[in-house]
Amino acid sequence: MNRRTITLAILFAGLVLLCLQVRQRRQALLAPAGTELIDSTKHSSERKLASVPATSPLPLAVEEPVLSSATASTQRSSPPAPSPTAPVIDTAESTTLPPATILENMRTRIRQYGDAFGENPVGTNPEITSALQGDNPKHINFLQQDGNRVNAKGELVDAWGTPYFFHQISGHEMEIRSAGPDKVMYTGDDLVTR
């Protein structure tokens, strides 16, 4: 084979792979969220279902989505139900301390973490909660019975049971926001500390 034939064969193979990838991405984008796709690289007796999010790279061999007619009609007709608010158990401190004191206690816990590690914990509320509960290099649990509580989702919550919003301003300064009694962030009754 000459050089030109080899080059054309490589280009053709690349074009075929590109077309397959585009087809698979289109299928993934058109499939309803959470649709399970069958990995056709497995033998028919060993087929497994694999969830493939639209943003992840797709495997090269994917068949059409498999949905039962009942599942398909349910997914198209109604949006998913909102997740219920995670229950929070009241403590003696959470019911007797003023909300501003509970928020100040949260600020104190963040500062204690910063003193121990040279910077504040970072991440989402559950990640910060985990770090304060001992998922840190020294395995120190900074949380105490000071009015702050953790809900079933692993989030630190304010006096009204609403998850705090942690806004990292710098490595040493964090804004902690409580939604206040109306339980809606960024309204006039919010409590905020740094």
Wavefront OBJ file of the C-alpha trace (Angstrom):
o trace
v 0.000 0.000 0.000
v 1.234 3.400 -0.775
v 1.325 6.387 1.512
v -1.784 7.999 0.035
v -3.911 4.879 0.589
v -2.784 4.612 4.208
v -3.555 8.295 4.832
v -7.023 7.936 3.306
v -7.721 4.814 5.397
v -6.737 6.641 8.593
v -8.877 9.661 7.687
v -11.833 7.413 6.879
v -11.492 5.552 10.202
v -11.326 8.853 12.085
v -14.424 10.121 10.268
v -16.339 6.950 11.138
v -15.375 7.278 14.821
v -16.361 10.951 14.830
v -19.772 10.135 13.314
v -20.356 7.436 15.941
v -19.452 9.823 18.734
v -21.768 12.549 17.395
v -24.622 10.017 17.121
v -24.072 8.842 20.691
v -23.940 12.371 22.073
v -27.150 13.221 20.229
v -28.832 10.119 21.698
v -27.669 11.072 25.179
v -28.931 14.644 24.798
v -32.300 13.508 23.464
v -32.753 10.827 26.136
v -34.726 11.947 29.221
v -32.619 12.684 32.292
v -31.729 9.569 34.245
v -32.367 7.219 31.304
v -30.372 4.062 31.554
v -28.498 2.959 28.458
v -27.317 -0.572 27.688
v -23.601 -1.103 27.167
v -23.485 -3.265 24.034
v -19.826 -4.204 24.537
v -20.984 -6.851 27.036
v -22.194 -10.260 25.911
v -25.977 -10.528 25.914
v -25.931 -12.739 29.014
v -23.712 -10.228 30.854
v -25.408 -6.955 29.874
v -25.434 -4.388 32.621
v -27.261 -1.103 32.829
v -25.051 1.952 33.091
v -26.235 5.480 33.679
v -24.550 7.891 31.276
v -24.880 11.613 32.070
v -25.019 13.928 29.061
v -21.905 15.813 30.159
v -19.608 12.800 30.466
v -17.668 11.255 27.593
v -19.753 8.505 26.049
v -18.565 4.972 25.358
v -18.368 4.128 21.674
v -20.959 1.344 21.699
v -24.315 2.408 23.120
v -27.761 1.198 22.098
v -31.012 3.128 22.181
v -32.409 3.939 25.655
v -34.511 1.175 27.173
v -37.665 2.374 28.938
v -40.831 0.553 29.798
v -43.931 2.253 28.409
v -45.120 3.122 31.940
v -41.764 4.662 32.842
v -41.563 6.585 29.576
v -45.028 8.096 29.982
v -44.314 9.023 33.617
v -41.043 10.727 32.738
v -42.599 12.770 29.947
v -45.800 13.796 31.714
v -44.660 15.021 35.123
v -41.549 16.759 36.429
v -39.716 15.141 39.332
v -41.145 15.884 42.750
v -39.151 18.373 44.825
v -37.086 16.759 47.539
v -38.619 17.145 50.975
v -36.906 19.299 53.564
v -34.548 17.160 55.614
v -35.782 16.737 59.182
v -33.835 18.466 61.957
v -34.012 17.375 65.570
v -34.309 20.220 68.084
v -31.842 20.343 70.960
v -32.104 22.193 74.257
v -29.632 24.772 72.977
v -31.356 25.250 69.609
v -34.645 26.070 71.307
v -33.316 28.293 74.128
v -30.473 30.271 72.528
v -31.296 33.351 70.413
v -30.778 32.806 66.648
v -28.058 35.482 66.541
v -26.111 33.602 69.233
v -26.440 30.332 67.309
v -25.078 32.057 64.190
v -22.226 33.572 66.224
v -21.424 30.079 67.527
v -21.212 28.884 63.910
v -18.751 31.694 63.148
v -16.703 30.629 66.174
v -16.502 27.028 64.883
v -15.296 28.249 61.464
v -12.650 30.426 63.140
v -11.481 27.541 65.325
v -11.032 25.443 62.192
v -9.107 28.299 60.559
v -6.841 28.636 63.599
v -6.085 24.898 63.561
v -5.402 24.619 59.810
v -4.409 28.120 58.686
v -7.472 28.539 56.453
v -11.223 28.090 56.533
v -12.949 24.902 55.386
v -14.144 25.202 51.789
v -16.819 23.620 49.642
v -20.546 23.134 49.830
v -22.474 23.085 53.099
v -22.200 19.253 53.425
v -18.453 19.397 52.669
v -17.868 22.118 55.262
v -20.030 20.216 57.758
v -17.987 17.062 57.182
v -14.714 18.959 57.670
v -16.001 20.483 60.912
v -17.179 17.061 62.133
v -13.694 15.554 61.864
v -13.124 14.834 58.159
v -9.967 16.945 58.302
v -6.220 16.173 58.515
v -6.170 16.168 62.337
v -9.593 14.457 62.734
v -10.780 17.216 65.072
v -14.526 17.555 65.662
v -15.172 21.292 65.958
v -18.946 21.040 66.349
v -20.386 21.277 69.840
v -23.822 21.482 71.365
v -24.144 25.207 70.787
v -27.463 25.442 68.977
v -26.143 24.478 65.562
v -27.548 21.267 64.181
v -26.975 18.987 61.213
v -29.930 17.791 59.130
v -30.359 14.342 57.560
v -28.596 15.568 54.389
v -25.447 16.377 56.373
v -25.934 20.154 56.216
v -25.446 22.610 59.068
v -28.719 24.424 59.662
v -29.733 27.644 61.374
v -32.196 28.143 64.234
v -35.135 27.645 61.841
v -33.778 24.440 60.270
v -32.658 26.041 56.987
v -29.165 25.128 55.691
v -26.587 27.879 56.107
v -25.068 29.449 53.017
v -21.279 29.633 53.305
v -19.578 32.199 51.050
v -15.799 31.997 51.038
v -14.483 35.553 50.711
v -10.817 34.684 51.212
v -8.777 31.915 52.789
v -9.367 33.510 56.185
v -12.762 35.182 55.827
v -16.118 33.525 55.265
v -19.607 34.986 55.196
v -22.184 32.762 56.885
v -25.805 33.480 55.988
v -28.936 32.277 57.761
v -32.198 32.609 55.832
v -33.959 33.888 58.936
v -37.513 33.134 60.063
v -38.994 33.300 56.539
v -36.528 30.542 55.471
v -35.797 32.368 52.191
v -32.244 33.492 51.414
v -31.470 37.106 50.544
v -34.536 38.694 52.088
v -34.707 41.406 54.750
v -34.764 39.052 57.737
v -31.547 37.178 56.904
v -28.851 36.977 59.583
v -25.284 37.364 58.301
v -21.887 37.185 59.975
v -18.254 37.072 58.884
l 1 2 3 4 5 6 7 8 9 10 11 12 13 14 15 16 17 18 19 20 21 22 23 24 25 26 27 28 29 30 31 32 33 34 35 36 37 38 39 40 41 42 43 44 45 46 47 48 49 50 51 52 53 54 55 56 57 58 59 60 61 62 63 64 65 66 67 68 69 70 71 72 73 74 75 76 77 78 79 80 81 82 83 84 85 86 87 88 89 90 91 92 93 94 95 96 97 98 99 100 101 102 103 104 105 106 107 108 109 110 111 112 113 114 115 116 117 118 119 120 121 122 123 124 125 126 127 128 129 130 131 132 133 134 135 136 137 138 139 140 141 142 143 144 145 146 147 148 149 150 151 152 153 154 155 156 157 158 159 160 161 162 163 164 165 166 167 168 169 170 171 172 173 174 175 176 177 178 179 180 181 182 183 184 185 186 187 188 189 190 191 192 193 194
